[in-house]
Amino acid sequence: MPKKEIKITVDLDEKNVADNIAFKADDMPNVDAVNCRAMLLSFWDSHNKDTLKLDLWTRDMTVDEMKIFFHQTLVTMADTLQTSIDDERIAGDMRDFCDYFAERMEIKE
């Protein structure tokens, strides 16, 4: 059975704070590991009906970057919601919230 691997490496400082986050995937054969300042990773535990989360960011992640990161993540979640449950109405409601969020965070283009 085919498999794909995603590798996430987190460098920590002496206080165990994320200093660098990098990821590499099998689907990126000609690309070195990509360094990032933040990540949000969620897994669905169907047995316990619970979400397992790993949210990390480095000290270099700015507040303005975090606002944009969250906005883009929410927009992507709206797209995923529409694709996964095929409900344009609720996905549209979420996109409306994303517009509101961007306006409140003062990141609206």
Contact map, one row per residue, 1 for C-alpha under 8 A:
1110000000000000000000000000000000000000000000000000000000000000000000000000000000000000000000000000000000000
1111000000000000000000000000000000000000000000000000000000000000000000000000000000000000000000000000000000000
1111100000000000000000000000000000000000000000000000000000000000000000000000000000000000000000000000000000000
0111110000000000000000001110000000000000000000000000000000000000000000000000000000000000000000000000000000000
0011111000000000000000001100000000000000000000000000000000000000000000000000000000000000000000000000000000000
0001111100000000000000111100000000000000000000000000000000000000000000000000000000000000000000000000000000000
0000111110000000000000111000000000000000000000000000000000000000000000000000000000000000000000000000000000000
0000011111000000000011110000000000000000000000000000000000000000000000000000000000000000000000000000000000000
0000001111100000000011100000000000000000000000000000000000000000000000000000000000000000000000000000000000000
0000000111110000011111000000000000000000000000000000000000000000000000000000000000000000000000000000000000000
0000000011111000011110000000000000000000000000000000000000000000000000000000000000000000000000000000000000000
0000000001111111111100000000000000000000000000000000000000000000000000000000000000000000000000000000000000000
0000000000111111111000000000000000000000000000000000000000000000000000000000000000000000000000000000000000000
0000000000011111100000000000000000000000000000000000000000000000000000000000000000000000000000000000000000000
0000000000011111100000000000000000000000000000000000000000000000000000000000000000000000000000000000000000000
0000000000011111110000000000000000000000000000000000000000000000000000000000000000000000000000000000000000000
0000000000011111111000000000000000000000000000000000000001100000000000000000000000000000000000000000000000000
0000000001111001111110000000000000000000000000000000000111100000000000000000000000000000000000000000000000000
0000000001111000111110000000000000000000000000000000000001100000000000000000000000000000000000000000000000000
0000000001110000011111000000000000111000000000000000000001000000000000000000000000000000000000000000000000000
0000000111100000011111100000000000111110000000000000000011000000000000000000000000000000000000000000000000000
0000000111000000000111110000000011110000000000000000000000000000000000000000000000000000000000000000000000000
0000011110000000000011111000000011110000000000000000000000000000000000000000000000000000000000000000000000000
0000011100000000000001111101001111000000000000000000000000000000000000000000000000000000000000000000000000000
0001111000000000000000111111100000000000000000000000000000000000000000000000000000000000000000000000000000000
0001110000000000000000011111100000000000000000000000000000000000000000000000000000000000000000000000000000000
0001000000000000000000001111100000000000000000000000000000000000000000000000000000000000000000000000000000000
0000000000000000000000011111111100000000000000000000000000000000000000000000000000000000000000000000000000000
0000000000000000000000001111111000000000000000000000000000000000000000000000000000000000000000000000000000000
0000000000000000000000000001111100000000000000000000000000000000000000000000000000000000000000000000000000000
0000000000000000000000010001111111000000000000000000000000000000000000000000000000000000000000000000000000000
0000000000000000000000010001011111000000000000000000000000000000000000000000000000000000000000000000000000000
0000000000000000000001110000001111100000000000000000000000000000000000000000000000000000000000000000000000000
0000000000000000000001110000001111110000000000000000000000000000000000000000000000000000000000000000000000000
0000000000000000000111100000000011111000000000000000000000000000000000000000000000000000000000000000000000000
0000000000000000000111100000000001111110000000000000000000000000000000000000000000000000000000000000000000000
0000000000000000000110000000000000111110000000000000000011011000000000000000000000000000000000000000000000000
0000000000000000000010000000000000011111000000000000001111001000000000000000000000000000000000000000000000000
0000000000000000000010000000000000011111100000000000011110000000000000000000000000000000000000000000000000000
0000000000000000000000000000000000000111110000000000111100000000000000000000000000000000000000000000000000000
0000000000000000000000000000000000000011111000000000111000000000000000000000000000000000000000000000000000000
0000000000000000000000000000000000000001111100000011110000000000000000000000000000000000000000000000000000000
0000000000000000000000000000000000000000111110000011100000000000000000000000000000000000000000000000000000000
0000000000000000000000000000000000000000011111001111000000000000000000000000000000000000000000000000000000000
0000000000000000000000000000000000000000001111111111000000000000000000000000000000000000000000000000000000000
0000000000000000000000000000000000000000000111111100000000000000000000000000000000000000000000000000000000000
0000000000000000000000000000000000000000000011111100000000000000000000000000000000000000000000000000000000000
0000000000000000000000000000000000000000000011111100000000000000000000000000000000000000000000000000000000000
0000000000000000000000000000000000000000000111111110000000000000000000000000000000000000000000000000000000000
0000000000000000000000000000000000000000000111111111000000000000000000000000000000000000000000000000000000000
0000000000000000000000000000000000000000011110001111100000000000000000000000000000000000000000000000000000000
0000000000000000000000000000000000000000011110000111110000000000000000000000000000000000000000000000000000000
0000000000000000000000000000000000000001111000000011111000000000000000000000000000000000000000000000000000000
0000000000000000000000000000000000000011110000000001111100000000000000000000000000000000000000000000000000000
0000000000000000000000000000000000000111100000000000111110000000000000000000000000000000000000000000000000000
0000000000000000010000000000000000000111000000000000011111000000000000000000000000000000000000000000000000000
0000000000000000010010000000000000001110000000000000001111101000000000000000000000000000000000000000000000000
0000000000000000111110000000000000001100000000000000000111111000000000000000000000000000000000000000000000000
0000000000000000111000000000000000000000000000000000000011111100000000000000000000000000000000000000000000000
0000000000000000000000000000000000001000000000000000000001111100000000000000000000000000000000000000000000000
0000000000000000000000000000000000001100000000000000000011111110110000000000000000000000000000000000000000000
0000000000000000000000000000000000000000000000000000000000111111110000000000000000000000000000000000000000000
0000000000000000000000000000000000000000000000000000000000001111111000000000000000000000000000000000000000000
0000000000000000000000000000000000000000000000000000000000000111111100000000000000000000000000000000000000000
0000000000000000000000000000000000000000000000000000000000001111111110000000000000000000000000000000000000000
0000000000000000000000000000000000000000000000000000000000001111111111000000000000000000000000000000000000000
0000000000000000000000000000000000000000000000000000000000000011111111100000000000000000000000000000000010100
0000000000000000000000000000000000000000000000000000000000000001111111110000000000000000000000000000000000100
0000000000000000000000000000000000000000000000000000000000000000111111111000000000000000000000000000000000000
0000000000000000000000000000000000000000000000000000000000000000011111111100000000000000000000000000000000000
0000000000000000000000000000000000000000000000000000000000000000001111111110000000000000000000000100110000000
0000000000000000000000000000000000000000000000000000000000000000000111111111000000000000000000000000000000000
0000000000000000000000000000000000000000000000000000000000000000000011111111100000000000000000000000000000000
0000000000000000000000000000000000000000000000000000000000000000000001111111110000000000000000000100000000000
0000000000000000000000000000000000000000000000000000000000000000000000111111111000000000000001100100000000000
0000000000000000000000000000000000000000000000000000000000000000000000011111111100000000000000000000000000000
0000000000000000000000000000000000000000000000000000000000000000000000001111111110000000000000000000000000000
0000000000000000000000000000000000000000000000000000000000000000000000000111111111000000001101100000000000000
0000000000000000000000000000000000000000000000000000000000000000000000000011111111100000001000000000000000000
0000000000000000000000000000000000000000000000000000000000000000000000000001111111110000000000000000000000000
0000000000000000000000000000000000000000000000000000000000000000000000000000111111111110001000000000000000000
0000000000000000000000000000000000000000000000000000000000000000000000000000011111111111011000000000000000000
0000000000000000000000000000000000000000000000000000000000000000000000000000001111111110000000000000000000000
0000000000000000000000000000000000000000000000000000000000000000000000000000000111111100000000000000000000000
0000000000000000000000000000000000000000000000000000000000000000000000000000000011111110000000000000000000000
0000000000000000000000000000000000000000000000000000000000000000000000000000000011111111000000000000000000000
0000000000000000000000000000000000000000000000000000000000000000000000000000000011101111111000000000000000000
0000000000000000000000000000000000000000000000000000000000000000000000000000000001000111111100000000000000000
0000000000000000000000000000000000000000000000000000000000000000000000000000000000000011111110000000000000000
0000000000000000000000000000000000000000000000000000000000000000000000000000000001000011111111000000000000000
0000000000000000000000000000000000000000000000000000000000000000000000000000011011000011111111100000000000000
0000000000000000000000000000000000000000000000000000000000000000000000000000010000000001111111110000000000000
0000000000000000000000000000000000000000000000000000000000000000000000000000000000000000111111111000000000000
0000000000000000000000000000000000000000000000000000000000000000000000000010010000000000011111111100000000000
0000000000000000000000000000000000000000000000000000000000000000000000000010010000000000001111111110000000000
0000000000000000000000000000000000000000000000000000000000000000000000000000000000000000000111111111000000000
0000000000000000000000000000000000000000000000000000000000000000000000000000000000000000000011111111100000000
0000000000000000000000000000000000000000000000000000000000000000000000100110000000000000000001111111110000000
0000000000000000000000000000000000000000000000000000000000000000000000000000000000000000000000111111111000010
0000000000000000000000000000000000000000000000000000000000000000000000000000000000000000000000011111111100000
0000000000000000000000000000000000000000000000000000000000000000000000100000000000000000000000001111111110000
0000000000000000000000000000000000000000000000000000000000000000000000100000000000000000000000000111111111110
0000000000000000000000000000000000000000000000000000000000000000000000000000000000000000000000000011111111110
0000000000000000000000000000000000000000000000000000000000000000000000000000000000000000000000000001111111100
0000000000000000000000000000000000000000000000000000000000000000001000000000000000000000000000000000111111110
0000000000000000000000000000000000000000000000000000000000000000000000000000000000000000000000000000011111110
0000000000000000000000000000000000000000000000000000000000000000001100000000000000000000000000000000011111111
0000000000000000000000000000000000000000000000000000000000000000000000000000000000000000000000000010011011111
0000000000000000000000000000000000000000000000000000000000000000000000000000000000000000000000000000000000111
